[in-house]
Amino acid sequence: MFGPAIWRFGGRMDPLQEMQRLQREMNRVFSGLEQPLNPEVPPLNAWVGESDVVVSAELPGVDPGKVDVSVVGDTLTISGAREAAALKEGDSYHRQERSHGRFTRSLQLPFHVEAGKVEAKYDKGILRVTLPRAEADKPKKVAVKCE
Amino acid sequence: MENITDYQKEPAQTPVKMERTRNRKVFVPKVDIIETGDAMVLFADMPGADENSVEVVLEKNILTITGTVEPQDCPGRSIAYSEYDTGDYERTFTISDEVDRERISAVVKNGVLKLTLHKAPQAEVKKIAVRSE
């Protein structure tokens, strides 16, 4: 299992990862420090509906043309780079808290998606990817016949 | 007459802790501050905020940056996985008198606030002539 996954029934797939997350959460609560839960960049949120899944990522200050969104089977990958500010001769940092560099995140989706109909929008520093469920993967209703 | 035992004033926290009326999380945006030849440039990461929701206030020498972010939701879908939370942004800085208060510019692009604080023109050196009498 690589990276997080959303299970078909809505839960997470990896029990070990879930335990570690719980442990981190408990440590965070008792230490009284507001530390980020997951240091991975970019942080992701995912919403699952009946016919699609929406994944959003916080990516402030990234050139939308340089963000790569790809789907293979049921795995979504978001990658790109955030560039550092160009410093001129004589400029100096007083404070540097924002990170820059390359990033890659993968998320396993609860179902196969229609790769051709995936939409990605970047607005106000948030990337939002809408992935419709593949027709072949949708639940089929079987009519019950009476003879 | 009783002796006065507690006459010391209570020192205030700087800045004085304030409570918010809105029940929403508040985050401290990460910033980069770069000093260039004629300005201080501040970059703050505020994903979800735009030029209409970011506010920059300079009062005396306290610079406050706030950004309000409306909660994101997807109607008809339920949250299945969450690594980040949405909330407002707030951060305060004390700035020195070297900054020209009339020339502060703020631009928000792709969820990043860029604040340029131009330095005040150097106080001219005044030479005082010494005379003999």
Interface residues (C-beta under 8 A of the other chain):
Chain A: P4 I6 G10 R12 L37 N38 E40 P43 L44 N45 A46 W47 V48 G49 E50 D52 V53 V54 S56 E58 L59 P60 G61 V62 D63 P64 A85 L87 K88 G90 D91 S92 Y93 H94 R95 Q96 E97 R98 L107 P110 Y122 K124 G125 I126
Chain B: K30 V31 D32 I33 I34 E35 T36 G37 M40 V41 F43 D45 M46 P47 G48 A49 D50 Q72 D73 C74 G76 R77 S78 I79 A80 Y81 S82 E83 Y84 K109 N110 G111 V112
